[in-house]
């Protein structure tokens, strides 16, 4: 097709990296709740911490590659970490055992504290006996994967862009081929790894994902000679300078990553810390960018009022977040009032900006921040797929097709499958509408995306009205939900990063892009928090009352349906105002 050979190297590398990533993502919660017998809440906390970190770390990995390592070295280092992480994911340990109160032990039992309960002891309370050593390895595997994605994910995409000049007519089709690799990897991984993990054993599912990553790493190592030097460090001599004694800068970066792995190991086990950090940085980033757009061309004016309002709003919001997440002592009712006050203050801050510091840059920045906040709503709905929707598929969906049973994890393949089917038709539709001057504006596309995410949950709510004799729902309703979520994604996701580059002030595009990814990371953690609204107490991972479970999930999905529809309609209603503030940018 006349594309550089380097494109196919990146295509294959990303295909296998995404194969490994999605291969384990949809197994993760099922593995924790069915093998290690985590409660739904505890399993969702781990998923939220992991997903929140895995979407935030690429921002730092991209900065390290830009300033020091270069893209090729970053991809190799990230791929190595990912391969190690996925290999360790296959370390299962022994399956957790739940000893009910009143059980008489038939053999000695050593608790995690070191206490030994002798054979013949009657338990006065229930005891959950887990392989804590295997879980420590599991958390370290997640830390390796988080850091590996941080180094690899942002840089493999950047290499593709570097293979073409900005005016190369092959550029767009090259990225289309590259993104097809992502979806092929996701589609095949969730089908294969989901089947292996739930049919033959979790280690086989995770192991297959690990083999995929190793294949991707060796593919890149073999094909790096075809990158044409585009992925090398910008200042290679800088990497050779001594930094830690005789150790040069390059190896210092690799070595200093090791203690960071320890921090990540702790963070994947402490979801509230991850959520707090995401909220703190996002509040500071959004208010800071709006403030900068107000004052960067008005340095000769007295901006004390603007700085004061921004400062009070940030401090108030951070106090409220800290109290609600129990990091700061205080009354939750007071914190709630302070949070509402901070939101009102930020709205007032924006109004003050329009009155006193109005400019095209300010208007566009405000629109960008609104779009970024709206993506949190969309992805928090969309990312129920690996959380509550996977548990729903496992527990209350009739997954049989004739003599075959589809595993719960395999439903995750539907998103990638629908994208492969619909991406080109959607791109053609937007082009056709643009020629007729009918293409929706970016805010309208965002609204349509959120609206369809809400309607996806509407399909599940409707389908819940028709359970079979066993209290299970037909899988067609879950398929329809995934279809609507995917069409919503195709409305919102492709235009998102483009909107950041178009609406941001030129010298803070990097910060704006970082804010976009930070919001995505936050939405992952928010998604699992929402999923906990439908947490179910199970008996050793088995649901004892399907009707009650279905009612619990339907209650959550009905809430998400109305929330998504309401937020989407709201975005569409305010889109004319946002378009005016965009000052000619579509």
C-alpha angles and dihedrals in degrees: 000000000000096000124138114270087236089069091063091047089055091042093055094041093051092043091058094040091054089043089059094041098050092034090067099029096071093042095049101083094038090051093051096045099039103034105027090028096229115172115252089254094052093045092049090049091057092045090049094049093046096046093043091053096041091058094044102047096066088071090062093039090054092051092051090050093048095049103032128356104037122224101281096054091044092053092048092049093044092047091051092051091047092050092051091047095051092046090054090049087070090065099101104168116197123323116263118256124209112211109198122217109273094034115140110219115234093195139020114286122205112204125213088256090060094252113138120217109203124229111270094037115137110220114232092195137024116274126199109208112200135171096251093179092056089048090054088055089047092054090048089051089054090049090053091049093048092052093041092054088047092059099037109034102063095040102050089058091047091053090057090055091049092055090070134050115240092254096043107128089213093061099091094044089048091057090045090056090046094051090047086061090056092054095043088053093048094045097049094040097054091047096046103033092040090054096044095046097050097035106041104015139298094261090061093054093046090041092055089051089051093050088052092055093048090052088050092050094050090046090057093044091053095042101042089098088068095060092088095227091292093122099052125115114277091226107025092173089063091063091057095057118106114256112156100036107288092351114103126228096262096054091040089061091051093047095045088054089067097070088044087060087060090054091049089048088059095042095055086059095048110056096173090062091051091048093047092050092049092050094047095051094042094052091047092046096049096045091040094053092047090048091049092050088054100049108025093091095031101061090131091062128081102260097174093116092052093049091046095051091046092049095049091046093051095045092048093048093047091049091051092047092048093051095044091052090045096243093116123044114241147100114301091211090054090046090051091053091047090051092052088047091051091050090051089047092052090050088049089048090056091047089049088051092054090048099047110014104029118158137140089261092053093048093048092048091052090050091049092052090050090050091048091051090048090055089061087061093048098046093042087059096039095048093060080092095086092036128034094005092054092050088046090053091048097047113029109016122096098232099178123118105185106301092344126088120206113218120236093242092055092068087073088073091069094079094055091041093053091046091055089050099043109029095086095042090051093048089049091049093054091048092049092048091047091055089054092046089244102109110129117245120251094261091051091050089051090050092049090050094053091043091055091048087057092047089052089063087045088064090056092047091050093045091051088069090070110052121163125240091281091053093253128137124231112257093232089081092056090047089052091049091053090048093054092045090052094049087049090052091051089055095049113023103057093052096042102083090038089056090053093055093044099045101037124094106256099243095050099044090115093053091046091050089049089052089052092054092043089056089050090051091049091050090057091057092041088052092059091045088055090046090058088067085077097042111146129203105234133190103240089328093310121118109229097189113040093181092055091046091050091050091050094051092043090054090054094045092049089055091049091047094056093039092052094044091047095048092046094050090046091054091049092048094052094041094098089057092047091049090054090052090049090068100217100330109125 
